[in-house]
Amino acid sequence: MKTYNTEQIRNVGIVGHGDTGKTQLVSSLLFTAGMTQRLGKVTEGSTVTDWDEEEIARKISIQTGIAYAEWQATGAADKTKINFLDTPGYSTFINDTKASLVAADAALILVDASAGCQVVTEKVWDFATEYELPRAFIVNWMDRELASFERALESIQQVFGRGAVPVQLPIGAEKNFKGLVDLVAMKALIYAPDGDGKAKIEDIPADLADAAKAAHEALVEMVAEGDDELMQEFFDKGTLPVEDLKKGLHGAVIEKKIFPVLLSSALRNIGSDAILDFIVEEFPSPAARGKAAAYKEPLRKGESVERTISDKEPLSVFVFKTIADAFAGRISFLKVMSGVLKNDANVANFNRNSTERFQHLEVRQGKTATAIPELHAGDIGTIAKLKDTTTGDTLGDKAATIYYPAARIPEPSITFAIEPKTRADEDRIGVAIHRILEEDPALRFTRDPQTKEFLLSGAGQQHVEVVVAKLRKRYHVELTLHPPKVPYRETIRGKADAEGKHKKQTGGHGQFGLCRIKMEPLPRGAGFEFVDDIFGGAIPKNWIPSVEKGIHDAAERGFLAGFPVVDFRASLYDGKYHDVDSSDIAFKIAGALAFKEGMKQAKPALLEPIMKVEVYAPDQYSGDIMGNISSRRGRISGSEARGHNVIVRAQVPLAEMLSYANDLTSMTQGRAGYSMEFSHYDFVPAEQAEKIIAAHKPHAADDEEAASAANGH
């Protein structure tokens, strides 16, 4: 495998809404470039970048696939290496798209010719804007029924502005789509359907001449508009020569003033060579992007610094993705940010303060790896079996420490309780989940200390289901998914004065312990407080901790519905003991009995977790979102406009948020997202409290007594 220098490399993110044909397009580009022997098809499960079992079965991209093409553009002296990042397009898996685009230097945004701009089109545009990526649009599926270049272009310009300008026009429509007009060179490119993706160059058809001339003039005007010299030339000559137009277009694309619109039929391999030429000629090399932003300390702390993307700089490498392979172990996907990475190099991991040996450096064509002796600045490769390195780590020359920022991934929006089916599954779950977490930074795995449930959180139901399927197929761990239990708590609203007496005579030594306690409520979050107010030795000092333990254990078991009792003070002020019959266990039981008696008097109540929720959505949905939150017993705390979007902030009970992810998706056609974190505990309204108590088996009181007490009767 040939090594390429920085100027000969292009790193391109292929992004867009689900089903716009990203994976199929990459397959066509690889076939046209001669990297594959036949045209792989998503429908047949034979594409290079969708190689995971789940992707083939579901016919969608679940994770970013990496592939490369070697392509000699028309008139170029040598080949260029194009690294493709084929990203997921469904909202559920969009976090992987964001994380992978860190490694891209430009983006191709695919748009369905019949559907126009969709939800994720806007999301990936925002990602590209965040990373300051030059970008272009490809209107794909031009051969399909109801495909319309005019409608698709209008949709793109309506959302993203007049900077989205066509550089091609279609020849033919729907099933008669057979080629395109190159508006720069003013030539027609005609393709054989299902051919090798390489065009026959012809004159522009007479019926398209006027439209092509008008579109060419519009393109020339847009290019000249962003450059004073070209604008002067345009005024002097009324047009721009092809060479100047190409040069101006290249500059305008890199400066993100123009976002060219191209055409394709990925399945019939029409337009592929023109797209490859465009990538090489118009998109920047890693060096042309300018300097890479970084920090002197990890986690975006400390002074910000810049590093030139050049072979001459000290070595620095950023790991942007990890996958867990059953045979090769952990595979790290990396981008060489500066210097030259050589095989067998010893490289410092700055984040882990350790050293890694880079043996068996490789480049990836989907799941197929090819060994390579070195990678130059800007190139993308993989390495297997690094000891400590994970996604987001920076490695390099220990004499030139630097930290590149990892992608900011939103917190998971949906949580499921997972239950291992057998004891063997329970034993295996830890290692298996750990490996899955390494390759998916959008996942969270925890154990709730109160409910004792294993909780798996992800970006959506399908995301969690895919993880469960991977655990079954890769690691033979069988799991059942349940909605998580809400960790309710119990507390008291009033005061109590109670006695607990344990007396048992069974012949020989009996058991005796008597204690009197006062109970009173504490502020939220205070927990349990025990006060020793014994005077005069009513209970000997050595048995007082037993009373405390009895109260604490009984509080953990709950009174109303089996949830822990919190935020109260128990003051032990009197008691009695027997020289022979008293013991630790007797006073522990007496403490528990005093607690139960006190709870009956102290107006017990249920508490529920209240979450701080932020919803991000297009502003047209703000009314629906606020109404829906109110219907979930939520309190709106404010809203903020950001461009065409709105952020709604609210506090909502966790119990009302368990189904929110799916409801928000259907309410906004998937155009909204939300984040949620714990805020505080608050009282459950009486009506809801009765239902919750009725649904749980009480531990220390019968149903009627507990429900009645909760309502203050």
C-alpha positions in Angstrom: 0.0 0.0 0.0 1.4 3.4 -1.1 1.9 6.1 1.6 0.5 9.6 0.7 1.8 12.9 1.9 -0.5 15.5 3.4 -1.2 17.4 0.2 -2.4 14.2 -1.5 -5.0 13.4 1.2 -8.7 14.3 1.4 -10.8 13.3 4.5 -14.5 13.5 3.6 -17.5 12.9 5.9 -20.4 11.4 4.0 -23.4 12.7 5.9 -27.2 13.1 5.6 -30.6 11.9 6.6 -31.3 8.1 6.8 -32.0 6.4 3.4 -30.4 9.2 1.3 -27.9 6.6 0.0 -24.6 7.5 1.8 -23.4 3.9 2.0 -24.5 3.1 -1.5 -22.7 6.2 -2.8 -19.5 5.3 -1.1 -19.8 1.8 -2.6 -20.2 3.4 -6.1 -17.2 5.7 -5.6 -15.0 2.8 -4.5 -16.1 0.7 -7.5 -15.5 3.6 -9.9 -12.0 4.2 -8.4 -11.2 0.5 -8.9 -11.0 -0.3 -5.2 -13.6 -3.1 -5.5 -14.2 -5.6 -8.2 -18.0 -5.2 -8.2 -20.6 -2.7 -7.2 -21.7 -3.5 -3.6 -25.3 -3.0 -2.8 -27.0 -2.2 0.5 -30.0 -4.3 -0.4 -27.6 -7.3 -0.8 -25.5 -6.6 2.3 -22.4 -6.4 0.1 -21.2 -2.8 0.6 -17.8 -2.2 2.1 -18.7 0.3 4.9 -21.8 -1.5 6.3 -20.1 -4.8 7.4 -21.5 -5.2 10.9 -24.1 -8.0 11.3 -26.7 -5.6 12.7 -26.2 -3.1 9.8 -26.6 -5.8 7.2 -29.7 -7.2 8.9 -31.3 -3.8 9.4 -30.0 -2.3 6.1 -29.0 0.9 7.9 -25.6 2.3 9.1 -25.3 2.0 12.9 -21.7 3.2 13.2 -19.3 5.1 11.0 -17.6 3.0 8.3 -14.1 3.9 7.0 -12.9 3.3 3.5 -10.4 4.9 1.1 -10.1 5.4 -2.7 -7.0 6.2 -4.7 -8.1 8.6 -7.5 -6.3 10.5 -10.3 -8.4 13.5 -11.1 -8.7 14.7 -14.7 -5.5 16.5 -15.6 -3.8 15.7 -12.3 -0.2 14.5 -12.3 -0.7 11.9 -9.6 -3.3 10.1 -7.5 -4.9 11.4 -4.4 -6.0 9.3 -1.4 -9.6 10.0 -0.4 -10.6 8.7 3.1 -14.4 8.3 3.4 -16.2 8.4 6.7 -19.6 6.8 5.9 -21.7 8.0 8.8 -25.1 7.0 10.2 -28.2 9.0 9.2 -30.8 8.0 11.7 -31.3 10.3 14.7 -30.8 7.4 17.1 -27.2 6.9 15.9 -26.3 10.5 15.0 -23.9 10.8 18.0 -21.5 8.5 16.1 -21.7 10.9 13.1 -20.8 13.8 15.3 -17.9 12.0 17.0 -16.5 10.8 13.6 -16.7 14.1 11.8 -13.8 15.3 14.1 -11.5 13.4 11.7 -13.0 15.0 8.5 -11.7 18.0 6.6 -14.9 18.4 4.5 -18.4 17.0 4.2 -20.6 15.8 1.4 -24.3 16.2 2.5 -26.6 13.9 0.7 -30.2 15.0 0.0 -33.0 12.7 -1.4 -34.1 14.1 -4.8 -37.7 13.4 -4.0 -37.8 14.3 -0.3 -35.5 17.4 -0.2 -34.0 18.5 3.1 -35.0 16.5 6.1 -34.5 16.6 9.9 -31.0 15.1 10.0 -29.9 17.2 7.0 -30.1 20.2 9.3 -28.4 18.4 12.2 -25.3 17.3 10.1 -25.1 20.9 8.7 -24.9 22.1 12.3 -22.1 19.5 13.1 -20.2 20.7 10.0 -20.6 24.3 11.1 -19.4 23.5 14.6 -16.2 21.8 13.1 -15.9 24.6 10.4 -15.9 22.1 7.6 -16.2 23.1 3.9 -19.2 21.2 2.5 -21.1 20.4 -0.7 -24.5 18.9 -1.4 -25.2 15.8 -3.5 -28.8 15.4 -4.7 -29.0 11.6 -4.8 -31.5 9.1 -6.1 -32.1 11.2 -9.3 -33.3 8.1 -11.1 -36.2 7.4 -8.8 -39.9 8.2 -9.2 -40.9 11.7 -8.2 -37.2 12.8 -8.1 -37.0 16.5 -8.9 -33.7 18.5 -9.0 -35.6 21.8 -9.0 -37.6 20.9 -5.8 -34.6 19.5 -4.0 -32.5 22.6 -4.9 -35.3 24.9 -3.7 -35.5 23.0 -0.4 -31.7 23.2 0.1 -31.6 26.9 -0.7 -34.6 27.6 1.5 -32.9 26.0 4.5 -29.3 26.9 3.9 -29.3 30.0 1.8 -28.3 31.1 -1.7 -24.7 29.9 -1.1 -25.9 26.5 -2.1 -25.3 26.8 -5.8 -25.5 24.1 -8.5 -22.3 23.1 -10.3 -24.2 20.5 -12.3 -27.6 20.1 -14.0 -29.4 16.8 -14.7 -29.8 15.3 -18.2 -33.0 13.3 -18.1 -35.4 12.8 -15.2 -36.5 9.9 -13.0 -35.8 6.5 -14.8 -34.5 8.5 -17.8 -31.8 10.2 -15.8 -28.6 9.4 -17.7 -26.0 12.2 -17.1 -25.3 15.7 -16.1 -24.1 19.0 -17.3 -20.8 20.2 -15.8 -21.5 24.0 -15.3 -17.8 24.8 -14.8 -16.3 23.1 -18.0 -19.7 23.5 -19.8 -19.7 19.9 -21.0 -22.2 17.1 -20.9 -21.2 13.8 -19.0 -23.2 10.8 -20.2 -23.2 7.5 -18.3 -24.1 3.9 -19.1 -26.7 2.8 -16.5 -25.2 0.3 -14.0 -21.8 1.0 -15.6 -18.3 1.7 -14.3 -19.2 5.3 -13.2 -17.0 6.9 -15.8 -18.6 9.4 -18.2 -18.5 9.9 -22.0 -17.9 13.7 -22.5 -20.2 15.3 -25.1 -21.6 18.7 -26.0 -24.5 20.0 -24.0 -27.9 18.8 -25.5 -29.6 21.7 -27.4 -32.7 21.5 -25.2 -30.5 22.3 -22.1 -28.3 24.9 -23.7 -30.3 28.0 -22.4 -30.7 26.5 -18.9 -27.0 25.6 -18.7 -26.0 29.1 -19.8 -28.2 30.7 -17.2 -26.9 28.4 -14.4 -23.3 28.9 -15.5 -23.7 32.7 -15.3 -25.3 32.4 -11.8 -22.3 30.2 -10.7 -19.8 32.7 -12.1 -21.5 35.5 -10.4 -21.5 33.7 -7.0 -17.8 32.8 -7.3 -16.9 36.4 -8.3 -18.9 37.9 -5.5 -16.6 36.6 -2.8 -13.3 37.8 -4.4 -12.4 41.4 -5.3 -10.0 40.4 -8.1 -12.5 38.0 -9.7 -15.2 40.6 -9.3 -13.2 43.1 -11.3 -12.4 40.5 -14.0 -16.1 39.7 -14.1 -17.1 43.3 -14.6 -14.4 43.8 -17.3 -15.1 40.6 -19.3 -18.7 39.8 -18.3 -17.6 36.2 -17.4 -14.7 34.3 -16.0 -12.3 31.9 -17.9 -12.6 28.2 -16.8 -9.2 28.2 -15.0 -10.1 31.4 -13.0 -13.6 30.0 -12.3 -12.1 26.7 -10.9 -9.6 28.6 -8.8 -12.2 30.9 -7.5 -14.6 28.0 -6.8 -11.9 26.1 -4.9 -11.2 29.2 -2.7 -14.9 29.9 -2.1 -15.5 26.3 -1.0 -12.6 26.3 1.4 -13.7 29.6 2.9 -17.3 28.3 3.2 -18.8 31.0 1.1 -20.2 28.6 -1.5 -21.7 25.1 -1.0 -21.8 23.4 -4.4 -24.7 21.2 -5.3 -23.9 18.0 -7.3 -26.0 15.1 -8.7 -25.9 11.4 -8.4 -27.7 8.1 -8.8 -25.7 6.0 -6.4 -27.4 2.7 -7.2 -27.0 3.1 -11.0 -23.5 4.6 -10.6 -24.2 7.8 -12.4 -22.1 10.8 -11.5 -19.4 9.0 -9.5 -16.3 10.1 -11.5 -17.5 13.7 -11.3 -17.9 13.5 -7.5 -14.4 12.0 -7.1 -12.9 14.8 -9.3 -14.8 17.4 -7.3 -13.5 16.0 -4.0 -9.9 16.1 -5.2 -10.1 19.5 -6.9 -12.4 21.5 -4.6 -12.1 20.1 -1.1 -9.0 21.0 1.0 -6.1 18.7 2.0 -5.7 18.5 5.8 -2.9 21.1 5.5 -5.2 23.6 3.7 -7.6 23.5 6.6 -5.3 25.7 8.6 -4.0 24.9 12.1 -5.6 22.4 14.4 -7.0 23.8 17.7 -5.9 22.1 20.9 -5.2 22.6 24.6 -2.2 22.5 26.9 -4.2 20.4 29.4 -6.8 17.6 29.0 -10.6 18.1 29.1 -10.5 21.5 27.3 -8.8 23.1 30.2 -5.9 25.5 30.4 -4.5 27.6 27.6 -5.6 26.9 24.0 -2.9 26.2 21.5 -2.6 25.4 17.7 -0.6 22.8 15.8 0.2 23.0 12.1 -0.9 19.9 10.2 2.5 19.1 8.8 5.1 16.3 8.7 7.7 18.7 10.0 5.9 19.2 13.4 6.3 16.9 16.4 4.2 13.7 16.2 0.6 14.0 17.5 -2.2 11.5 17.0 -5.9 11.8 17.9 -8.0 8.6 18.5 -11.5 9.5 17.3 -13.2 6.1 17.4 -12.8 2.6 18.9 -14.4 -0.7 17.9 -14.2 -4.0 19.9 -13.4 -6.9 17.5 -13.9 -10.5 18.7 -10.6 -11.6 17.2 -8.3 -8.5 17.1 -9.5 -7.0 20.4 -9.7 -3.2 20.7 -9.1 -1.4 17.4 -8.3 2.3 17.6 -9.2 4.6 14.7 -6.8 7.5 14.6 -5.9 10.6 12.6 -2.3 11.8 12.5 -2.6 15.5 13.3 1.1 16.3 12.9 4.4 14.6 12.2 4.9 11.1 10.7 3.6 8.0 12.5 5.9 5.0 11.8 5.3 1.3 12.4 6.9 0.1 15.7 7.0 3.6 17.1 6.8 4.1 20.9 4.3 6.9 21.5 3.2 8.7 24.7 -0.5 8.7 25.6 -0.8 12.2 27.1 -4.3 11.5 28.7 -3.3 8.2 30.4 0.3 9.2 31.2 1.5 5.9 29.6 3.5 4.7 26.6 2.0 2.7 23.7 3.9 0.6 21.1 2.4 1.1 17.6 2.9 -2.3 16.0 1.0 -3.3 12.9 -0.2 0.1 11.6 -3.0 -0.4 9.1 -5.5 1.4 6.8 -9.1 0.1 6.6 -11.3 -0.7 3.7 -14.4 -1.4 5.8 -13.5 -4.4 7.9 -10.5 -5.3 5.7 -7.2 -4.1 7.1 -4.0 -3.5 5.0 -0.6 -3.1 6.7 1.2 0.2 6.0 4.7 1.3 7.1 3.8 4.9 8.0 1.1 7.5 8.0 1.7 11.2 7.2 0.1 14.2 8.9 -3.6 14.4 8.1 -4.0 10.7 7.2 -6.4 8.2 8.9 -5.4 4.7 10.0 -6.0 2.0 12.6 -4.0 0.2 15.2 -5.1 -2.9 17.2 -4.4 -3.9 20.9 -3.3 -0.6 22.4 -3.1 -1.2 26.2 -4.7 1.9 27.7 -5.9 4.1 24.8 -9.6 4.9 24.4 -11.7 7.2 22.2 -10.7 10.9 22.7 -7.1 10.3 23.7 -4.2 12.2 22.2 -0.8 10.5 21.7 2.5 11.7 20.4 6.0 12.9 21.1 6.4 13.1 24.9 8.5 16.3 24.4 5.6 18.2 22.8 2.5 17.5 24.9 -0.8 18.5 23.4 -4.5 17.6 23.9 -7.0 17.6 21.0 -10.6 18.1 22.1 -13.0 15.1 21.7 -16.5 15.6 20.3 -19.1 16.8 22.8 -21.7 14.0 22.9 -25.1 14.7 24.4 -26.1 12.8 27.5 -28.3 9.7 26.8 -32.1 10.4 26.4 -33.6 7.0 27.3 -32.9 4.5 30.0 -33.8 0.8 30.3 -33.4 -1.6 33.1 -31.6 -4.8 31.9 -31.9 -8.1 33.5 -29.5 -11.0 32.7 -31.6 -14.2 31.8 -29.3 -16.6 33.7 -26.6 -16.6 36.3 -24.0 -17.2 33.6 -25.2 -14.1 31.7 -24.9 -12.1 35.0 -21.3 -13.2 35.3 -20.4 -12.2 31.7 -22.2 -8.9 31.6 -19.5 -6.8 33.1 -16.7 -7.5 30.6 -19.1 -7.5 27.6 -20.7 -4.2 28.5 -17.3 -2.6 29.2 -16.2 -3.5 25.6 -19.4 -2.1 24.1 -18.9 1.1 26.1 -15.4 1.5 24.7 -16.7 1.7 21.2 -19.9 3.8 21.9 -19.4 7.0 23.9 -23.1 7.7 23.7 -23.9 4.8 26.1 -24.1 4.8 29.9 -24.2 1.7 32.1 -24.9 2.1 35.9 -26.5 0.2 38.8 -29.1 2.0 40.8 -28.1 1.7 44.4 -31.8 1.9 45.6 -33.6 -0.3 43.1 -30.5 -2.6 42.5 -31.3 -2.6 38.8 -28.7 -2.5 36.0 -29.5 0.5 33.9 -28.5 0.9 30.2 -28.9 4.4 28.8 -28.7 5.4 25.1 -29.8 7.8 22.4 -33.1 6.0 21.7 -34.9 2.7 22.0 -33.4 1.4 18.8 -29.9 2.3 20.0 -30.4 0.3 23.2 -31.9 -2.6 21.3 -28.9 -2.7 18.9 -26.6 -2.9 21.9 -28.5 -5.8 23.4 -28.4 -7.6 20.1 -24.6 -7.0 19.9 -24.2 -8.4 23.4 -26.1 -11.5 22.4 -24.3 -12.1 19.1 -20.7 -11.1 20.1 -20.5 -12.1 23.7 -23.4 -14.6 24.1 -25.0 -12.5 26.9 -28.8 -12.8 26.9 -30.6 -9.8 28.4 -34.2 -8.7 28.9 -35.2 -5.0 28.7 -37.6 -3.4 31.1 -38.6 0.2 31.7 -36.5 1.3 34.8 -38.1 1.7 38.2 -38.5 5.2 39.5 -36.4 5.6 42.7 -39.1 7.0 45.0 -38.4 7.9 48.6 -40.5 8.4 51.7 -40.3 11.1 54.3 -42.4 12.7 57.1 -44.2 16.0 57.2 -44.9 16.1 61.0 -43.5 15.3 64.4 -43.9 12.1 66.5 -43.2 10.8 69.9 -43.1 7.0 69.9 -42.1 4.0 72.0 -40.7 0.7 70.9 -40.7 -2.2 73.2 -39.4 -5.7 72.6 -40.0 -8.3 75.2 -39.8 -12.0 74.8 -39.6 -14.7 77.5 -38.8 -18.2 76.3 -37.2 -19.8 79.4 -33.7 -19.0 80.4 -32.5 -15.6 79.1 -35.3 -13.6 77.6 -35.1 -10.5 75.4 -35.9 -7.0 76.6 -35.4 -3.5 75.2 -37.5 -0.4 75.4 -36.7 3.0 73.8 -38.6 6.2 73.3 -37.8 8.5 70.3 -38.9 11.8 68.9 -39.1 12.2 65.1 -39.1 15.4 63.1 -38.7 16.3 59.4 -35.4 17.7 58.0 -34.8 19.7 54.8 -34.7 17.9 51.5 -31.4 16.2 50.9 -30.5 16.0 54.6 -30.9 12.2 54.8 -31.2 10.5 58.2 -29.9 12.0 61.4 -29.7 10.2 64.8 -29.4 12.1 68.1 -28.4 10.6 71.4 -30.4 12.5 74.1 -30.1 9.8 76.8 -29.4 11.1 80.3 -28.8 9.2 83.6 -28.1 5.9 81.9 -31.7 5.0 81.0 -30.0 2.9 78.2 -26.4 1.9 78.6 -24.0 3.5 76.0 -23.1 0.2 74.4 -26.7 -0.5 73.3 -27.5 3.0 71.9 -25.8 2.2 68.5 -28.2 -0.8 68.3 -31.2 1.5 68.5 -29.7 3.6 65.8 -29.1 0.6 63.6 -32.7 -0.7 64.2 -34.1 2.7 63.1 -31.8 3.0 60.1 -32.6 -0.5 58.8 -36.3 -0.1 59.2 -36.1 3.3 57.4 -34.3 1.6 54.5 -37.2 -0.9 54.2 -39.7 1.9 54.1 -43.1 2.3 55.6 -45.7 3.3 52.9 -44.5 1.4 49.9 -41.2 -0.1 50.6 -39.1 2.9 49.6 -36.3 4.3 51.9 -37.4 6.9 54.4 -35.2 10.0 54.2 -34.9 13.6 55.5 -35.8 13.0 59.2 -34.2 13.2 62.6 -34.7 10.5 65.3 -33.8 11.6 68.8 -33.5 8.9 71.4 -34.4 10.4 74.8 -35.5 7.6 77.1 -35.7 3.9 77.6 -35.4 0.9 79.9 -33.2 -2.1 80.0 -32.8 -5.4 82.0 -29.5 -6.4 83.5 -29.9 -10.0 82.2 -32.4 -10.0 79.3 -31.3 -6.8 77.4 -29.0 -7.3 74.3 -27.9 -5.6 71.1 -30.6 -7.5 69.1 -33.4 -6.6 71.6 -32.6 -2.8 71.3 -32.2 -3.1 67.5 -35.8 -4.6 67.3 -37.0 -1.9 69.8 -35.6 0.8 67.6 -37.3 -0.6 64.5 -40.7 -0.8 66.4 -40.3 2.8 67.7 -39.6 3.9 64.1 -42.8 2.2 62.8 -44.9 3.6 65.5 -43.5 7.1 64.9 -44.2 6.9 61.2 -47.9 6.4 61.9 -48.0 9.7 63.8 -45.6 11.8 61.7 -47.7 12.3 58.5 -45.6 10.1 56.1 -45.5 11.1 52.5 -43.9 9.9 49.2 -41.1 11.8 47.4 -40.3 11.6 43.7 -37.2 12.6 41.8 -37.6 15.8 39.8 -35.5 16.2 36.7 -34.0 19.3 35.1 -35.0 19.0 31.4 -33.8 21.0 28.4 -35.6 20.5 25.1 -34.0 21.8 21.9 -36.3 22.1 18.9 -37.3 24.2 15.9 -39.3 27.2 17.2 -42.5 26.2 15.5 -42.9 23.3 18.0 -42.4 25.4 21.2 -46.1 25.6 21.9 -46.6 21.9 21.5 -43.5 21.1 23.7 -44.6 23.4 26.5 -48.1 22.0 26.5 -46.8 18.5 26.5 -44.5 19.2 29.4 -47.3 20.8 31.4 -49.4 17.7 30.8 -46.6 15.7 32.4 -46.8 17.7 35.7 -43.8 19.7 34.5 -43.1 23.3 35.5 -41.6 25.5 32.7 -38.7 27.5 34.0 -37.9 29.4 30.9 -37.2 29.4 27.2 -34.5 30.9 24.9 -34.5 31.5 21.2 -31.4 30.5 19.2 -31.8 31.3 15.5 -34.7 29.3 14.2 -34.6 27.0 17.2 -35.8 27.3 20.8 -34.5 25.8 24.1 -37.3 25.1 26.6 -36.2 24.5 30.2 -38.4 22.8 32.7 -38.5 20.7 35.9 -40.5 17.5 35.4 -41.0 14.4 37.6 -38.9 11.4 36.4 -42.0 9.2 36.4 -43.5 11.3 33.6 -40.3 11.3 31.5 -39.9 7.5 30.9 -41.8 7.6 27.5 -40.7 11.1 26.6 -38.0 10.3 24.0 -40.5 8.5 21.7 -43.2 11.1 22.2 -40.9 14.0 21.4 -39.7 12.2 18.2 -43.3 11.8 16.9 -44.3 15.3 18.1 -41.5 17.0 16.1 -40.8 14.5 13.3 -37.5 13.7 15.0 -36.3 17.3 14.8 -35.9 17.8 18.5 -33.6 16.6 21.2 -33.5 16.9 24.9 -31.2 16.4 27.9 -32.1 15.5 31.4 -30.4 15.5 34.8 -31.4 15.0 38.4 -32.5 18.2 40.2 -34.1 17.3 43.6 -36.8 15.3 45.3 -40.3 16.7 45.9 -43.6 15.5 47.3 -45.8 13.3 45.1 -49.4 14.7 44.8 -52.0 12.7 46.9 -53.8 11.2 43.9 -50.5 9.8 42.3 -49.3 8.7 45.8 -52.3 6.5 46.3 -51.7 4.7 43.0 -48.0 4.2 43.7 -48.7 2.8 47.2 -51.4 0.5 45.8 -49.0 -0.8 43.2 -46.2 -1.7 45.7 -46.3 -4.2 48.5 -45.8 -2.3 51.8 -43.3 -3.8 54.1 -44.3 -2.4 57.5 -48.0 -1.5 57.3 -51.0 -2.8 55.5 -52.2 -1.1 52.3 -55.1 0.7 53.9 -53.1 2.0 56.8 -50.2 3.2 54.6 -52.4 4.9 52.0 -54.5 6.5 54.7 -51.4 7.8 56.5 -49.9 9.2 53.3 -53.0 11.4 52.8 -52.8 12.7 56.4 -55.9 10.8 57.7 
